[in-house]
Every structure is written in structure tokens, then in C-alpha cells.
Amino acid sequence: MTVSIWTEEELREQIAAWKQALLSASTGKSYTIGSRTLTAHDLPQIRQQLEWLHGQLSMLSEGRGAGPRFVRAMPRR
């Protein structure tokens, strides 16, 4: 099971930053997040990061990222 280490607010901030990177890179400009500068060459990686962040946000929204989840199972004979 995967547990998100992010809060919803943190994920939304990250998504906003990566969306800005996508817009900048797609118009031929560069964008810096932390120590990394992204350009049009990085568009596939930017999209991949956005997909991952949206997945993390979905997990939190569905309650799967808040901690351990227990499921009952009955063995088959």
C-alpha cells in the first residue's frame, strides 16, 4: 500500500508550480523549481510529474493516503 507524505495543500501547491512549468516550457521559456531549470526538452518529465501529483491527490481524496488501511479477508478452501 502506498501512503502519501503530502498534505492536500502541499500537493495543490506542487501541482500549481508544475503547471506553471508546463506553460512556460511549452511556450519556449524556461522555468525553475528549486535548483532545477525546466525547458521544452523536459515536457514529458513535467507531464509525468503532474500525473504522479494528481495520483497522490486522488489517493488523499479517496482516503487511501491517510494511513494504513485494513481489509478483512477470508481464506478459501
All heavy atoms as a GROMACS GRO file, in nm:
protein
  613
    1MET      N    1   0.084  -0.118   0.000
    1MET     CA    2   0.000   0.000   0.000
    1MET      C    3   0.088   0.124   0.000
    1MET      O    4   0.187   0.130   0.070
    1MET     CB    5  -0.090   0.000   0.123
    1MET     CG    6  -0.178   0.122   0.127
    1MET     SD    7  -0.286   0.125   0.269
    1MET     CE    8  -0.175   0.192   0.388
    2THR      N    9   0.049   0.223  -0.076
    2THR     CA   10   0.123   0.347  -0.083
    2THR      C   11   0.057   0.452   0.004
    2THR      O   12  -0.065   0.468  -0.001
    2THR     CB   13   0.127   0.400  -0.227
    2THR    OG1   14   0.181   0.298  -0.309
    2THR    CG2   15   0.210   0.523  -0.239
    3VAL      N   16   0.135   0.521   0.085
    3VAL     CA   17   0.086   0.628   0.170
    3VAL      C   18   0.150   0.757   0.124
    3VAL      O   19   0.271   0.765   0.107
    3VAL     CB   20   0.120   0.600   0.318
    3VAL    CG1   21   0.075   0.715   0.405
    3VAL    CG2   22   0.056   0.471   0.365
    4SER      N   23   0.069   0.859   0.104
    4SER     CA   24   0.122   0.988   0.061
    4SER      C   25   0.185   1.060   0.180
    4SER      O   26   0.130   1.061   0.290
    4SER     CB   27   0.010   1.074   0.002
    4SER     OG   28   0.062   1.199  -0.037
    5ILE      N   29   0.298   1.121   0.156
    5ILE     CA   30   0.364   1.200   0.260
    5ILE      C   31   0.323   1.347   0.250
    5ILE      O   32   0.368   1.428   0.328
    5ILE     CB   33   0.518   1.188   0.251
    5ILE    CG1   34   0.567   1.243   0.117
    5ILE    CG2   35   0.561   1.046   0.274
    5ILE    CD1   36   0.718   1.259   0.108
    6TRP      N   37   0.237   1.378   0.155
    6TRP     CA   38   0.196   1.516   0.128
    6TRP      C   39   0.058   1.544   0.186
    6TRP      O   40  -0.027   1.458   0.191
    6TRP     CB   41   0.190   1.541  -0.022
    6TRP     CG   42   0.316   1.510  -0.093
    6TRP    CD1   43   0.346   1.397  -0.163
    6TRP    CD2   44   0.433   1.591  -0.101
    6TRP    NE1   45   0.473   1.404  -0.214
    6TRP    CE2   46   0.529   1.522  -0.177
    6TRP    CE3   47   0.466   1.717  -0.051
    6TRP    CZ2   48   0.655   1.574  -0.206
    6TRP    CZ3   49   0.592   1.768  -0.078
    6TRP    CH2   50   0.684   1.697  -0.154
    7THR      N   51   0.036   1.670   0.224
    7THR     CA   52  -0.099   1.714   0.258
    7THR      C   53  -0.166   1.759   0.129
    7THR      O   54  -0.099   1.781   0.027
    7THR     CB   55  -0.097   1.832   0.356
    7THR    OG1   56  -0.037   1.945   0.292
    7THR    CG2   57  -0.022   1.797   0.484
    8GLU      N   58  -0.296   1.774   0.132
    8GLU     CA   59  -0.368   1.820   0.013
    8GLU      C   60  -0.319   1.958  -0.030
    8GLU      O   61  -0.299   1.983  -0.149
    8GLU     CB   62  -0.519   1.823   0.041
    8GLU     CG   63  -0.599   1.862  -0.080
    8GLU     CD   64  -0.749   1.858  -0.057
    8GLU    OE1   65  -0.794   1.797   0.041
    8GLU    OE2   66  -0.821   1.918  -0.139
    9GLU      N   67  -0.298   2.045   0.066
    9GLU     CA   68  -0.249   2.181   0.035
    9GLU      C   69  -0.111   2.177  -0.031
    9GLU      O   70  -0.087   2.247  -0.130
    9GLU     CB   71  -0.243   2.264   0.163
    9GLU     CG   72  -0.199   2.407   0.140
    9GLU     CD   73  -0.193   2.488   0.268
    9GLU    OE1   74  -0.251   2.446   0.370
    9GLU    OE2   75  -0.127   2.594   0.266
   10GLU      N   76  -0.022   2.094   0.021
   10GLU     CA   77   0.112   2.082  -0.039
   10GLU      C   78   0.104   2.029  -0.182
   10GLU      O   79   0.174   2.077  -0.271
   10GLU     CB   80   0.200   1.990   0.045
   10GLU     CG   81   0.238   2.048   0.179
   10GLU     CD   82   0.306   1.946   0.269
   10GLU    OE1   83   0.271   1.825   0.262
   10GLU    OE2   84   0.393   1.988   0.348
   11LEU      N   85   0.018   1.929  -0.203
   11LEU     CA   86   0.003   1.874  -0.337
   11LEU      C   87  -0.052   1.978  -0.433
   11LEU      O   88  -0.006   1.991  -0.547
   11LEU     CB   89  -0.087   1.751  -0.336
   11LEU     CG   90  -0.023   1.626  -0.276
   11LEU    CD1   91  -0.128   1.518  -0.252
   11LEU    CD2   92   0.087   1.574  -0.367
   12ARG      N   93  -0.148   2.056  -0.389
   12ARG     CA   94  -0.205   2.161  -0.475
   12ARG      C   95  -0.099   2.267  -0.509
   12ARG      O   96  -0.096   2.317  -0.621
   12ARG     CB   97  -0.328   2.222  -0.411
   12ARG     CG   98  -0.444   2.123  -0.404
   12ARG     CD   99  -0.577   2.188  -0.370
   12ARG     NE  100  -0.681   2.089  -0.354
   12ARG     CZ  101  -0.745   2.029  -0.453
   12ARG    NH1  102  -0.713   2.056  -0.576
   12ARG    NH2  103  -0.841   1.941  -0.429
   13GLU      N  104  -0.014   2.301  -0.414
   13GLU     CA  105   0.095   2.396  -0.441
   13GLU      C  106   0.193   2.338  -0.543
   13GLU      O  107   0.237   2.407  -0.635
   13GLU     CB  108   0.170   2.429  -0.311
   13GLU     CG  109   0.093   2.516  -0.216
   13GLU     CD  110   0.163   2.535  -0.082
   13GLU    OE1  111   0.281   2.497  -0.069
   13GLU    OE2  112   0.098   2.587   0.010
   14GLN      N  113   0.228   2.211  -0.525
   14GLN     CA  114   0.318   2.144  -0.620
   14GLN      C  115   0.257   2.139  -0.759
   14GLN      O  116   0.324   2.166  -0.858
   14GLN     CB  117   0.347   2.001  -0.573
   14GLN     CG  118   0.434   1.991  -0.451
   14GLN     CD  119   0.580   2.001  -0.487
   14GLN    OE1  120   0.621   1.962  -0.596
   14GLN    NE2  121   0.658   2.056  -0.397
   15ILE      N  122   0.129   2.104  -0.767
   15ILE     CA  123   0.061   2.098  -0.897
   15ILE      C  124   0.062   2.234  -0.964
   15ILE      O  125   0.089   2.245  -1.084
   15ILE     CB  126  -0.082   2.042  -0.880
   15ILE    CG1  127  -0.075   1.892  -0.847
   15ILE    CG2  128  -0.166   2.066  -1.006
   15ILE    CD1  129  -0.207   1.831  -0.804
   16ALA      N  130   0.036   2.339  -0.888
   16ALA     CA  131   0.037   2.475  -0.944
   16ALA      C  132   0.175   2.510  -1.000
   16ALA      O  133   0.186   2.566  -1.110
   16ALA     CB  134  -0.006   2.577  -0.839
   17ALA      N  135   0.281   2.475  -0.927
   17ALA     CA  136   0.417   2.504  -0.973
   17ALA      C  137   0.450   2.426  -1.100
   17ALA      O  138   0.506   2.482  -1.196
   17ALA     CB  139   0.518   2.471  -0.863
   18TRP      N  140   0.413   2.298  -1.103
   18TRP     CA  141   0.443   2.216  -1.221
   18TRP      C  142   0.357   2.255  -1.340
   18TRP      O  143   0.400   2.246  -1.455
   18TRP     CB  144   0.429   2.067  -1.188
   18TRP     CG  145   0.549   2.019  -1.112
   18TRP    CD1  146   0.563   2.012  -0.976
   18TRP    CD2  147   0.674   1.977  -1.166
   18TRP    NE1  148   0.688   1.967  -0.944
   18TRP    CE2  149   0.759   1.944  -1.059
   18TRP    CE3  150   0.722   1.962  -1.295
   18TRP    CZ2  151   0.888   1.898  -1.076
   18TRP    CZ3  152   0.851   1.916  -1.312
   18TRP    CH2  153   0.933   1.885  -1.205
   19LYS      N  154   0.235   2.304  -1.316
   19LYS     CA  155   0.154   2.355  -1.426
   19LYS      C  156   0.218   2.480  -1.486
   19LYS      O  157   0.217   2.499  -1.607
   19LYS     CB  158   0.012   2.386  -1.378
   19LYS     CG  159  -0.076   2.265  -1.366
   19LYS     CD  160  -0.217   2.307  -1.328
   19LYS     CE  161  -0.312   2.190  -1.326
   19LYS     NZ  162  -0.449   2.231  -1.288
   20GLN      N  163   0.271   2.565  -1.399
   20GLN     CA  164   0.341   2.684  -1.449
   20GLN      C  165   0.464   2.645  -1.530
   20GLN      O  166   0.493   2.704  -1.632
   20GLN     CB  167   0.381   2.776  -1.332
   20GLN     CG  168   0.439   2.908  -1.376
   20GLN     CD  169   0.343   2.989  -1.461
   20GLN    OE1  170   0.228   3.006  -1.425
   20GLN    NE2  171   0.389   3.039  -1.574
   21ALA      N  172   0.533   2.543  -1.486
   21ALA     CA  173   0.649   2.492  -1.561
   21ALA      C  174   0.605   2.441  -1.697
   21ALA      O  175   0.670   2.467  -1.799
   21ALA     CB  176   0.718   2.380  -1.483
   22LEU      N  177   0.492   2.370  -1.701
   22LEU     CA  178   0.440   2.319  -1.827
   22LEU      C  179   0.406   2.433  -1.923
   22LEU      O  180   0.443   2.430  -2.041
   22LEU     CB  181   0.316   2.233  -1.801
   22LEU     CG  182   0.250   2.170  -1.923
   22LEU    CD1  183   0.342   2.068  -1.989
   22LEU    CD2  184   0.118   2.106  -1.885
   23LEU      N  185   0.339   2.536  -1.872
   23LEU     CA  186   0.304   2.650  -1.956
   23LEU      C  187   0.428   2.722  -2.009
   23LEU      O  188   0.436   2.756  -2.127
   23LEU     CB  189   0.217   2.749  -1.878
   23LEU     CG  190   0.074   2.704  -1.848
   23LEU    CD1  191   0.006   2.802  -1.753
   23LEU    CD2  192  -0.005   2.690  -1.975
   24SER      N  193   0.525   2.743  -1.921
   24SER     CA  194   0.648   2.811  -1.962
   24SER      C  195   0.725   2.730  -2.064
   24SER      O  196   0.767   2.782  -2.168
   24SER     CB  197   0.737   2.840  -1.841
   24SER     OG  198   0.674   2.933  -1.756
   25ALA      N  199   0.744   2.603  -2.036
   25ALA     CA  200   0.823   2.518  -2.125
   25ALA      C  201   0.754   2.500  -2.260
   25ALA      O  202   0.820   2.494  -2.364
   25ALA     CB  203   0.847   2.381  -2.060
   26SER      N  204   0.622   2.496  -2.261
   26SER     CA  205   0.551   2.476  -2.387
   26SER      C  206   0.551   2.601  -2.475
   26SER      O  207   0.524   2.592  -2.593
   26SER     CB  208   0.408   2.430  -2.361
   26SER     OG  209   0.335   2.530  -2.294
   27THR      N  210   0.585   2.715  -2.418
   27THR     CA  211   0.595   2.838  -2.499
   27THR      C  212   0.740   2.876  -2.526
   27THR      O  213   0.768   2.987  -2.570
   27THR     CB  214   0.524   2.955  -2.430
   27THR    OG1  215   0.582   2.978  -2.301
   27THR    CG2  216   0.375   2.929  -2.415
   28GLY      N  217   0.832   2.783  -2.499
   28GLY     CA  218   0.972   2.807  -2.531
   28GLY      C  219   1.052   2.877  -2.423
   28GLY      O  220   1.169   2.907  -2.442
   29LYS      N  221   0.991   2.903  -2.309
   29LYS     CA  222   1.061   2.966  -2.198
   29LYS      C  223   1.111   2.859  -2.103
   29LYS      O  224   1.075   2.743  -2.113
   29LYS     CB  225   0.967   3.062  -2.125
   29LYS     CG  226   0.913   3.173  -2.213
   29LYS     CD  227   0.813   3.255  -2.138
   29LYS     CE  228   0.750   3.359  -2.230
   29LYS     NZ  229   0.639   3.429  -2.166
   30SER      N  230   1.193   2.899  -2.009
   30SER     CA  231   1.238   2.805  -1.906
   30SER      C  232   1.169   2.840  -1.775
   30SER      O  233   1.118   2.950  -1.758
   30SER     CB  234   1.390   2.811  -1.890
   30SER     OG  235   1.430   2.938  -1.845
   31TYR      N  236   1.167   2.745  -1.684
   31TYR     CA  237   1.104   2.764  -1.554
   31TYR      C  238   1.188   2.690  -1.452
   31TYR      O  239   1.236   2.580  -1.478
   31TYR     CB  240   0.961   2.708  -1.555
   31TYR     CG  241   0.882   2.740  -1.431
   31TYR    CD1  242   0.823   2.865  -1.416
   31TYR    CD2  243   0.868   2.648  -1.329
   31TYR    CE1  244   0.750   2.896  -1.302
   31TYR    CE2  245   0.795   2.677  -1.215
   31TYR     CZ  246   0.736   2.802  -1.202
   31TYR     OH  247   0.664   2.832  -1.089
   32THR      N  248   1.205   2.750  -1.336
   32THR     CA  249   1.289   2.690  -1.232
   32THR      C  250   1.204   2.649  -1.112
   32THR      O  251   1.127   2.730  -1.061
   32THR     CB  252   1.399   2.788  -1.188
   32THR    OG1  253   1.478   2.824  -1.303
   32THR    CG2  254   1.490   2.727  -1.083
   33ILE      N  255   1.220   2.524  -1.073
   33ILE     CA  256   1.160   2.473  -0.949
   33ILE      C  257   1.277   2.427  -0.863
   33ILE      O  258   1.348   2.334  -0.899
   33ILE     CB  259   1.063   2.356  -0.976
   33ILE    CG1  260   0.945   2.402  -1.061
   33ILE    CG2  261   1.013   2.297  -0.844
   33ILE    CD1  262   0.847   2.291  -1.096
   34GLY      N  263   1.295   2.492  -0.750
   34GLY     CA  264   1.410   2.461  -0.666
   34GLY      C  265   1.538   2.491  -0.740
   34GLY      O  266   1.558   2.602  -0.788
   35SER      N  267   1.624   2.392  -0.754
   35SER     CA  268   1.752   2.412  -0.824
   35SER      C  269   1.746   2.360  -0.967
   35SER      O  270   1.847   2.360  -1.037
   35SER     CB  271   1.863   2.341  -0.748
   35SER     OG  272   1.837   2.202  -0.744
   36ARG      N  273   1.628   2.318  -1.013
   36ARG     CA  274   1.615   2.258  -1.146
   36ARG      C  275   1.549   2.356  -1.243
   36ARG      O  276   1.443   2.410  -1.215
   36ARG     CB  277   1.532   2.132  -1.136
   36ARG     CG  278   1.522   2.061  -1.266
   36ARG     CD  279   1.469   1.922  -1.249
   36ARG     NE  280   1.465   1.860  -1.379
   36ARG     CZ  281   1.399   1.752  -1.406
   36ARG    NH1  282   1.332   1.692  -1.311
   36ARG    NH2  283   1.399   1.702  -1.527
   37THR      N  284   1.611   2.377  -1.357
   37THR     CA  285   1.553   2.459  -1.462
   37THR      C  286   1.497   2.369  -1.571
   37THR      O  287   1.567   2.282  -1.622
   37THR     CB  288   1.658   2.555  -1.522
   37THR    OG1  289   1.708   2.638  -1.416
   37THR    CG2  290   1.600   2.641  -1.631
   38LEU      N  291   1.369   2.389  -1.602
   38LEU     CA  292   1.298   2.306  -1.698
   38LEU      C  293   1.276   2.382  -1.828
   38LEU      O  294   1.248   2.501  -1.826
   38LEU     CB  295   1.165   2.262  -1.639
   38LEU     CG  296   1.177   2.185  -1.508
   38LEU    CD1  297   1.050   2.194  -1.427
   38LEU    CD2  298   1.214   2.041  -1.535
   39THR      N  299   1.288   2.313  -1.940
   39THR     CA  300   1.267   2.373  -2.072
   39THR      C  301   1.175   2.282  -2.153
   39THR      O  302   1.127   2.180  -2.104
   39THR     CB  303   1.401   2.388  -2.146
   39THR    OG1  304   1.456   2.257  -2.168
   39THR    CG2  305   1.500   2.473  -2.068
   40ALA      N  306   1.154   2.317  -2.280
   40ALA     CA  307   1.069   2.237  -2.368
   40ALA      C  308   1.119   2.093  -2.376
   40ALA      O  309   1.039   2.000  -2.391
   40ALA     CB  310   1.062   2.299  -2.506
   41HIS      N  311   1.248   2.074  -2.364
   41HIS     CA  312   1.306   1.940  -2.367
   41HIS      C  313   1.251   1.853  -2.254
   41HIS      O  314   1.244   1.731  -2.266
   41HIS     CB  315   1.459   1.952  -2.355
   41HIS     CG  316   1.530   1.822  -2.347
   41HIS    ND1  317   1.546   1.739  -2.456
   41HIS    CD2  318   1.588   1.758  -2.242
   41HIS    CE1  319   1.612   1.630  -2.419
   41HIS    NE2  320   1.638   1.640  -2.290
   42ASP      N  321   1.209   1.917  -2.145
   42ASP     CA  322   1.161   1.845  -2.026
   42ASP      C  323   1.010   1.824  -2.022
   42ASP      O  324   0.957   1.776  -1.922
   42ASP     CB  325   1.204   1.921  -1.899
   42ASP     CG  326   1.353   1.935  -1.888
   42ASP    OD1  327   1.422   1.832  -1.889
   42ASP    OD2  328   1.402   2.049  -1.879
   43LEU      N  329   0.938   1.858  -2.130
   43LEU     CA  330   0.792   1.846  -2.129
   43LEU      C  331   0.742   1.707  -2.090
   43LEU      O  332   0.649   1.696  -2.008
   43LEU     CB  333   0.733   1.888  -2.264
   43LEU     CG  334   0.729   2.039  -2.287
   43LEU    CD1  335   0.691   2.070  -2.431
   43LEU    CD2  336   0.633   2.105  -2.191
   44PRO      N  337   0.797   1.597  -2.142
   44PRO     CA  338   0.749   1.465  -2.098
   44PRO      C  339   0.767   1.442  -1.948
   44PRO      O  340   0.679   1.385  -1.882
   44PRO     CB  341   0.834   1.366  -2.179
   44PRO     CG  342   0.878   1.443  -2.299
   44PRO     CD  343   0.895   1.585  -2.250
   45GLN      N  344   0.877   1.488  -1.892
   45GLN     CA  345   0.901   1.471  -1.748
   45GLN      C  346   0.805   1.557  -1.667
   45GLN      O  347   0.758   1.517  -1.561
   45GLN     CB  348   1.044   1.506  -1.713
   45GLN     CG  349   1.144   1.407  -1.771
   45GLN     CD  350   1.287   1.453  -1.751
   45GLN    OE1  351   1.314   1.571  -1.734
   45GLN    NE2  352   1.379   1.358  -1.756
   46ILE      N  353   0.775   1.677  -1.718
   46ILE     CA  354   0.681   1.766  -1.648
   46ILE      C  355   0.543   1.701  -1.646
   46ILE      O  356   0.477   1.697  -1.542
   46ILE     CB  357   0.676   1.904  -1.716
   46ILE    CG1  358   0.812   1.975  -1.702
   46ILE    CG2  359   0.565   1.990  -1.655
   46ILE    CD1  360   0.826   2.101  -1.786
   47ARG      N  361   0.500   1.648  -1.760
   47ARG     CA  362   0.370   1.581  -1.766
   47ARG      C  363   0.366   1.459  -1.673
   47ARG      O  364   0.265   1.435  -1.606
   47ARG     CB  365   0.339   1.539  -1.910
   47ARG     CG  366   0.306   1.656  -1.999
   47ARG     CD  367   0.263   1.611  -2.137
   47ARG     NE  368   0.249   1.724  -2.225
   47ARG     CZ  369   0.332   1.754  -2.325
   47ARG    NH1  370   0.435   1.677  -2.351
   47ARG    NH2  371   0.311   1.860  -2.400
   48GLN      N  372   0.473   1.384  -1.670
   48GLN     CA  373   0.480   1.267  -1.583
   48GLN      C  374   0.469   1.308  -1.436
   48GLN      O  375   0.400   1.244  -1.357
   48GLN     CB  376   0.610   1.192  -1.607
   48GLN     CG  377   0.624   1.066  -1.527
   48GLN     CD  378   0.756   0.994  -1.555
   48GLN    OE1  379   0.850   1.051  -1.609
   48GLN    NE2  380   0.761   0.868  -1.519
   49GLN      N  381   0.538   1.416  -1.398
   49GLN     CA  382   0.532   1.465  -1.260
   49GLN      C  383   0.390   1.510  -1.225
   49GLN      O  384   0.341   1.482  -1.116
   49GLN     CB  385   0.631   1.580  -1.240
   49GLN     CG  386   0.640   1.630  -1.098
   49GLN     CD  387   0.696   1.530  -1.000
   49GLN    OE1  388   0.765   1.436  -1.037
   49GLN    NE2  389   0.668   1.549  -0.873
   50LEU      N  390   0.324   1.579  -1.319
   50LEU     CA  391   0.187   1.623  -1.295
   50LEU      C  392   0.093   1.503  -1.277
   50LEU      O  393   0.007   1.505  -1.188
   50LEU     CB  394   0.138   1.711  -1.410
   50LEU     CG  395   0.182   1.857  -1.402
   50LEU    CD1  396   0.157   1.928  -1.535
   50LEU    CD2  397   0.112   1.929  -1.288
   51GLU      N  398   0.110   1.401  -1.358
   51GLU     CA  399   0.027   1.281  -1.344
   51GLU      C  400   0.048   1.216  -1.207
   51GLU      O  401  -0.047   1.174  -1.142
   51GLU     CB  402   0.059   1.181  -1.454
   51GLU     CG  403   0.007   1.222  -1.590
   51GLU     CD  404   0.049   1.126  -1.700
   51GLU    OE1  405   0.090   1.011  -1.670
   51GLU    OE2  406   0.041   1.166  -1.817
   52TRP      N  407   0.173   1.209  -1.163
   52TRP     CA  408   0.203   1.149  -1.033
   52TRP      C  409   0.140   1.232  -0.920
   52TRP      O  410   0.078   1.176  -0.829
   52TRP     CB  411   0.354   1.138  -1.013
   52TRP     CG  412   0.390   1.072  -0.884
   52TRP    CD1  413   0.396   0.939  -0.860
   52TRP    CD2  414   0.420   1.137  -0.760
   52TRP    NE1  415   0.430   0.917  -0.728
   52TRP    CE2  416   0.445   1.036  -0.664
   52TRP    CE3  417   0.430   1.270  -0.721
   52TRP    CZ2  418   0.477   1.065  -0.533
   52TRP    CZ3  419   0.462   1.298  -0.588
   52TRP    CH2  420   0.485   1.195  -0.496
   53LEU      N  421   0.154   1.364  -0.928
   53LEU     CA  422   0.097   1.451  -0.826
   53LEU      C  423  -0.055   1.438  -0.821
   53LEU      O  424  -0.114   1.432  -0.713
   53LEU     CB  425   0.137   1.597  -0.850
   53LEU     CG  426   0.284   1.630  -0.821
   53LEU    CD1  427   0.321   1.765  -0.880
   53LEU    CD2  428   0.311   1.627  -0.671
   54HIS      N  429  -0.119   1.432  -0.937
   54HIS     CA  430  -0.264   1.413  -0.941
   54HIS      C  431  -0.303   1.278  -0.882
   54HIS      O  432  -0.405   1.268  -0.814
   54HIS     CB  433  -0.317   1.427  -1.084
   54HIS     CG  434  -0.336   1.568  -1.126
   54HIS    ND1  435  -0.439   1.648  -1.081
   54HIS    CD2  436  -0.264   1.647  -1.209
   54HIS    CE1  437  -0.430   1.767  -1.133
   54HIS    NE2  438  -0.324   1.770  -1.212
   55GLY      N  439  -0.223   1.176  -0.906
   55GLY     CA  440  -0.248   1.046  -0.845
   55GLY      C  441  -0.240   1.051  -0.693
   55GLY      O  442  -0.322   0.992  -0.623
   56GLN      N  443  -0.140   1.122  -0.643
   56GLN     CA  444  -0.126   1.138  -0.499
   56GLN      C  445  -0.246   1.213  -0.440
   56GLN      O  446  -0.298   1.177  -0.335
   56GLN     CB  447   0.004   1.214  -0.465
   56GLN     CG  448   0.130   1.139  -0.496
   56GLN     CD  449   0.148   1.020  -0.406
   56GLN    OE1  450   0.152   1.031  -0.284
   56GLN    NE2  451   0.156   0.902  -0.465
   57LEU      N  452  -0.290   1.317  -0.510
   57LEU     CA  453  -0.406   1.394  -0.465
   57LEU      C  454  -0.532   1.307  -0.466
   57LEU      O  455  -0.613   1.313  -0.374
   57LEU     CB  456  -0.424   1.518  -0.554
   57LEU     CG  457  -0.530   1.618  -0.511
   57LEU    CD1  458  -0.503   1.671  -0.370
   57LEU    CD2  459  -0.534   1.734  -0.610
   58SER      N  460  -0.547   1.225  -0.568
   58SER     CA  461  -0.662   1.133  -0.575
   58SER      C  462  -0.661   1.034  -0.459
   58SER      O  463  -0.766   1.004  -0.401
   58SER     CB  464  -0.661   1.056  -0.707
   58SER     OG  465  -0.687   1.142  -0.814
   59MET      N  466  -0.542   0.984  -0.426
   59MET     CA  467  -0.532   0.891  -0.312
   59MET      C  468  -0.580   0.958  -0.184
   59MET      O  469  -0.652   0.898  -0.106
   59MET     CB  470  -0.387   0.844  -0.293
   59MET     CG  471  -0.350   0.731  -0.382
   59MET     SD  472  -0.191   0.652  -0.349
   59MET     CE  473  -0.110   0.750  -0.229
   60LEU      N  474  -0.538   1.082  -0.163
   60LEU     CA  475  -0.581   1.153  -0.043
   60LEU      C  476  -0.732   1.175  -0.045
   60LEU      O  477  -0.799   1.160   0.056
   60LEU     CB  478  -0.511   1.289  -0.032
   60LEU     CG  479  -0.370   1.289   0.023
   60LEU    CD1  480  -0.313   1.430   0.025
   60LEU    CD2  481  -0.364   1.230   0.161
   61SER      N  482  -0.785   1.213  -0.160
   61SER     CA  483  -0.929   1.239  -0.172
   61SER      C  484  -1.011   1.114  -0.146
   61SER      O  485  -1.121   1.121  -0.093
   61SER     CB  486  -0.960   1.292  -0.312
   61SER     OG  487  -0.895   1.415  -0.334
   62GLU      N  488  -0.958   0.998  -0.183
   62GLU     CA  489  -1.028   0.872  -0.163
   62GLU      C  490  -1.001   0.813  -0.025
   62GLU      O  491  -1.049   0.706   0.007
   62GLU     CB  492  -0.985   0.772  -0.271
   62GLU     CG  493  -1.026   0.811  -0.410
   62GLU     CD  494  -0.962   0.725  -0.517
   62GLU    OE1  495  -0.894   0.626  -0.483
   62GLU    OE2  496  -0.980   0.758  -0.635
   63GLY      N  497  -0.918   0.880   0.053
   63GLY     CA  498  -0.888   0.833   0.187
   63GLY      C  499  -0.782   0.726   0.194
   63GLY      O  500  -0.760   0.667   0.298
   64ARG      N  501  -0.714   0.700   0.080
   64ARG     CA  502  -0.613   0.594   0.080
   64ARG      C  503  -0.477   0.645   0.123
   64ARG      O  504  -0.389   0.567   0.147
   64ARG     CB  505  -0.601   0.532  -0.059
   64ARG     CG  506  -0.724   0.457  -0.098
   64ARG     CD  507  -0.704   0.383  -0.224
   64ARG     NE  508  -0.667   0.475  -0.330
   64ARG     CZ  509  -0.619   0.439  -0.447
   64ARG    NH1  510  -0.600   0.314  -0.475
   64ARG    NH2  511  -0.591   0.529  -0.538
   65GLY      N  512  -0.458   0.776   0.135
   65GLY     CA  513  -0.327   0.827   0.168
   65GLY      C  514  -0.313   0.868   0.312
   65GLY      O  515  -0.210   0.916   0.354
   66ALA      N  516  -0.418   0.850   0.391
   66ALA     CA  517  -0.417   0.899   0.527
   66ALA      C  518  -0.353   0.803   0.627
   66ALA      O  519  -0.340   0.836   0.743
   66ALA     CB  520  -0.559   0.931   0.570
   67GLY      N  521  -0.314   0.687   0.586
   67GLY     CA  522  -0.252   0.593   0.678
   67GLY      C  523  -0.287   0.450   0.640
   67GLY      O  524  -0.342   0.426   0.534
   68PRO      N  525  -0.257   0.356   0.728
   68PRO     CA  526  -0.282   0.215   0.696
   68PRO      C  527  -0.431   0.189   0.676
   68PRO      O  528  -0.516   0.249   0.740
   68PRO     CB  529  -0.232   0.140   0.819
   68PRO     CG  530  -0.154   0.236   0.897
   68PRO     CD  531  -0.194   0.374   0.856
   69ARG      N  532  -0.459   0.100   0.585
   69ARG     CA  533  -0.595   0.060   0.556
   69ARG      C  534  -0.604  -0.090   0.579
   69ARG      O  535  -0.521  -0.164   0.531
   69ARG     CB  536  -0.627   0.092   0.412
   69ARG     CG  537  -0.772   0.113   0.386
   69ARG     CD  538  -0.792   0.165   0.248
   69ARG     NE  539  -0.860   0.061   0.174
   69ARG     CZ  540  -0.877   0.058   0.046
   69ARG    NH1  541  -0.827   0.152  -0.028
   69ARG    NH2  542  -0.941  -0.038  -0.013
   70PHE      N  543  -0.701  -0.133   0.653
   70PHE     CA  544  -0.714  -0.275   0.685
   70PHE      C  545  -0.830  -0.335   0.608
   70PHE      O  546  -0.936  -0.276   0.599
   70PHE     CB  547  -0.735  -0.294   0.837
   70PHE     CG  548  -0.618  -0.243   0.916
   70PHE    CD1  549  -0.619  -0.116   0.968
   70PHE    CD2  550  -0.507  -0.322   0.935
   70PHE    CE1  551  -0.511  -0.067   1.040
   70PHE    CE2  552  -0.397  -0.275   1.006
   70PHE     CZ  553  -0.401  -0.148   1.059
   71VAL      N  554  -0.808  -0.451   0.554
   71VAL     CA  555  -0.909  -0.521   0.477
   71VAL      C  556  -0.925  -0.661   0.536
   71VAL      O  557  -0.826  -0.728   0.562
   71VAL     CB  558  -0.866  -0.530   0.328
   71VAL    CG1  559  -0.971  -0.607   0.248
   71VAL    CG2  560  -0.843  -0.393   0.270
   72ARG      N  561  -1.048  -0.703   0.554
   72ARG     CA  562  -1.073  -0.838   0.604
   72ARG      C  563  -1.073  -0.933   0.487
   72ARG      O  564  -1.128  -0.905   0.382
   72ARG     CB  565  -1.208  -0.846   0.673
   72ARG     CG  566  -1.208  -0.785   0.810
   72ARG     CD  567  -1.344  -0.790   0.864
   72ARG     NE  568  -1.358  -0.906   0.952
   72ARG     CZ  569  -1.464  -0.926   1.027
   72ARG    NH1  570  -1.566  -0.844   1.022
   72ARG    NH2  571  -1.469  -1.031   1.105
   73ALA      N  572  -1.015  -1.046   0.507
   73ALA     CA  573  -1.012  -1.148   0.402
   73ALA      C  574  -1.041  -1.284   0.465
   73ALA      O  575  -0.998  -1.313   0.576
   73ALA     CB  576  -0.876  -1.152   0.335
   74MET      N  577  -1.114  -1.363   0.390
   74MET     CA  578  -1.143  -1.498   0.434
   74MET      C  579  -1.070  -1.594   0.344
   74MET      O  580  -1.079  -1.585   0.221
   74MET     CB  581  -1.294  -1.526   0.425
   74MET     CG  582  -1.379  -1.437   0.517
   74MET     SD  583  -1.352  -1.469   0.690
   74MET     CE  584  -1.425  -1.630   0.707
   75PRO      N  585  -0.994  -1.687   0.402
   75PRO     CA  586  -0.921  -1.783   0.318
   75PRO      C  587  -1.020  -1.877   0.247
   75PRO      O  588  -1.123  -1.912   0.302
   75PRO     CB  589  -0.834  -1.859   0.417
   75PRO     CG  590  -0.896  -1.836   0.550
   75PRO     CD  591  -0.970  -1.708   0.543
   76ARG      N  592  -0.982  -1.915   0.127
   76ARG     CA  593  -1.064  -2.010   0.050
   76ARG      C  594  -1.014  -2.151   0.074
   76ARG      O  595  -0.897  -2.173   0.096
   76ARG     CB  596  -1.053  -1.981  -0.098
   76ARG     CG  597  -1.129  -1.864  -0.141
   76ARG     CD  598  -1.157  -1.878  -0.286
   76ARG     NE  599  -1.118  -1.759  -0.359
   76ARG     CZ  600  -1.131  -1.747  -0.488
   76ARG    NH1  601  -1.170  -1.849  -0.560
   76ARG    NH2  602  -1.097  -1.638  -0.547
   77ARG      N  603  -1.104  -2.245   0.062
   77ARG     CA  604  -1.064  -2.386   0.076
   77ARG      C  605  -1.081  -2.456  -0.053
   77ARG      O  606  -1.152  -2.429  -0.137
   77ARG     CB  607  -1.146  -2.454   0.183
   77ARG     CG  608  -1.116  -2.397   0.316
   77ARG     CD  609  -1.200  -2.470   0.417
   77ARG     NE  610  -1.173  -2.409   0.546
   77ARG     CZ  611  -1.167  -2.478   0.656
   77ARG    NH1  612  -1.184  -2.606   0.654
   77ARG    NH2  613  -1.144  -2.419   0.768
   0.00000   0.00000   0.00000
